[in-house]
Amino acid sequence: MKPAADRLVDVAPGTVVRVVEIGAAAADWRERLQAYGLAPGGVLKVLQHAPVTVVRVDRTDLAFEAPIATGILVSAATLASDRGEGSEER
């Protein structure tokens, strides 16, 4: 059973989420997104939505226009490792 999912474009900046699915709206970009580490199961942090959606995956910032961000489905990431907490914060 898949977890409840939200569209990336609807997630508040500062939120850490896990990718659930690259939906039909972003299907043409699926391979490119996966090459940057944005794939189902991957964790990212939403940085902003205007003028474009910007997320951080590992140490890489990626920017998406609204149609792509709409097609990326995500759910809340709840583990400490999902929040990108490093050993310096432990």
C-alpha positions in Angstrom: 0.0 0.0 0.0 1.4 3.4 -1.0 1.5 6.2 1.6 -0.7 9.2 1.1 0.9 11.5 -1.4 0.9 15.2 -2.1 2.1 17.0 -5.2 5.5 18.5 -4.7 4.2 21.9 -5.8 1.8 21.9 -2.8 4.4 21.2 -0.1 5.5 24.1 2.0 9.1 25.3 1.7 11.3 23.9 4.4 9.6 20.6 4.4 11.5 17.4 4.0 9.7 14.7 1.9 10.2 11.3 0.4 9.4 10.8 -3.3 6.5 8.4 -3.8 6.1 8.5 -7.6 7.0 10.4 -10.7 3.5 10.8 -12.1 2.2 11.3 -15.6 2.7 15.1 -15.6 6.4 14.6 -15.2 6.8 11.3 -17.1 8.8 12.9 -19.9 11.4 14.0 -17.3 11.5 10.7 -15.3 15.0 9.6 -16.6 16.5 13.0 -16.1 15.1 13.4 -12.6 16.4 9.9 -11.6 19.8 10.8 -12.9 19.9 13.6 -10.3 18.7 11.2 -7.6 15.1 12.3 -7.6 13.4 8.9 -7.7 10.8 6.9 -5.7 12.2 6.4 -2.2 14.5 9.4 -2.5 14.4 12.2 0.1 14.5 15.9 -0.7 14.0 19.3 1.0 11.7 21.9 -0.6 13.5 25.2 -0.7 11.1 27.5 -2.6 8.2 27.6 -5.1 8.5 31.0 -6.6 9.4 31.8 -9.3 10.1 28.1 -9.7 10.1 25.1 -7.4 13.6 24.4 -6.0 14.5 21.3 -4.0 17.7 20.0 -2.5 18.6 16.3 -3.2 21.7 15.3 -1.2 23.9 18.3 -2.0 22.3 19.3 -5.3 19.7 22.0 -5.8 17.3 21.3 -8.6 14.7 23.8 -10.1 11.4 22.7 -11.7 8.7 24.6 -13.5 5.2 24.1 -12.1 4.1 21.3 -14.6 7.0 19.1 -13.5 6.6 19.8 -9.8 2.9 19.0 -10.1 3.8 15.5 -11.4 6.2 14.6 -8.6 4.2 13.0 -5.8 5.7 13.0 -2.3 4.9 12.0 1.3 6.2 13.2 4.7 9.7 12.0 5.6 9.8 11.2 9.3 13.1 9.5 10.2 16.1 11.6 11.3 18.0 10.3 8.4 15.2 11.6 6.1 15.7 15.1 7.4 19.3 15.1 6.3 20.6 15.4 9.8 24.3 14.9 9.8 26.6 13.7 12.6 27.3 17.3 13.6 23.7 17.6 14.9 23.6 14.4 16.9 
